[in-house]
Amino acid sequence: MNKHKKSWLIFGIILVLLIGGITVGYVTIKQSQAKEAEKIHEAQEKVALYVVQHYSGVKKIKVAKYEKANWVGAGGDYMDVYINSAANDGNSKYVLEISYYSDDGTDHTVDKFFNHKLSVTGWYPGYQKALGIKQNYNTSRSLDNVDVMYERWYEPQIWDILLISSV
C-alpha cells in the first residue's frame, strides 16, 4: 500500500471515530434530558394531586415548571400552581407555591419531591375565595375529574422518545 492511500485510510478511521464519539455524546445528553423531563413530569403530577387532595372545588389546574432553590441554597425547590380561573391566566396573582424543604443537608433535586413532605409556602391573601376553593383534606380525591395542564421545561423530540424506549 502506498503512502498516499495509507494516509487517507488513517484519516478515514480518525474521522469515523470522531463522528462516532460526537454521536454517542449527543445521544447520552438527549437521554439524560428526556429522563429528567420524565422525573419533572412525575413531580408535577404529585403536586397536582397534592392540591386536589388538600382543596375542594378544584376543577382546573396548571402546574408550572419545576424551579430549583436559589444559588445560595436558601429556600426549597417549588412549583407554582394556578387553579380554576387562574389556570387560564398564567400571570394571575392567585397562585399557590408548592414546595418542600429539606433540612437534612441533602442536595435539592426533583427526586426530593418524592421523599419529602410538600407544603403550600406561597399564596395571595383571599386566594381561596377568589378561586372558589376551600381547604379540605381528603385523600379519596383524584385527578380523574380535574382538567390538568403541565408546563414543560423541555420539549421532547421524536428521537428522544425513541431513545428512551430503547433504554
Secondary structure as GFF3:
##gff-version 3
##sequence-region A 1 167
A	DSSP	alpha_helix	3	54	.	.	.	ID=ss1
A	DSSP	beta_strand	55	56	.	.	.	ID=ss2
A	DSSP	beta_strand	60	63	.	.	.	ID=ss3
A	DSSP	beta_strand	78	83	.	.	.	ID=ss4
A	DSSP	three_ten_helix	84	88	.	.	.	ID=ss5
A	DSSP	beta_strand	95	100	.	.	.	ID=ss6
A	DSSP	alpha_helix	112	115	.	.	.	ID=ss7
A	DSSP	beta_strand	118	122	.	.	.	ID=ss8
A	DSSP	alpha_helix	127	131	.	.	.	ID=ss9
A	DSSP	beta_strand	134	135	.	.	.	ID=ss10
A	DSSP	beta_strand	147	150	.	.	.	ID=ss11
A	DSSP	alpha_helix	158	166	.	.	.	ID=ss12
###
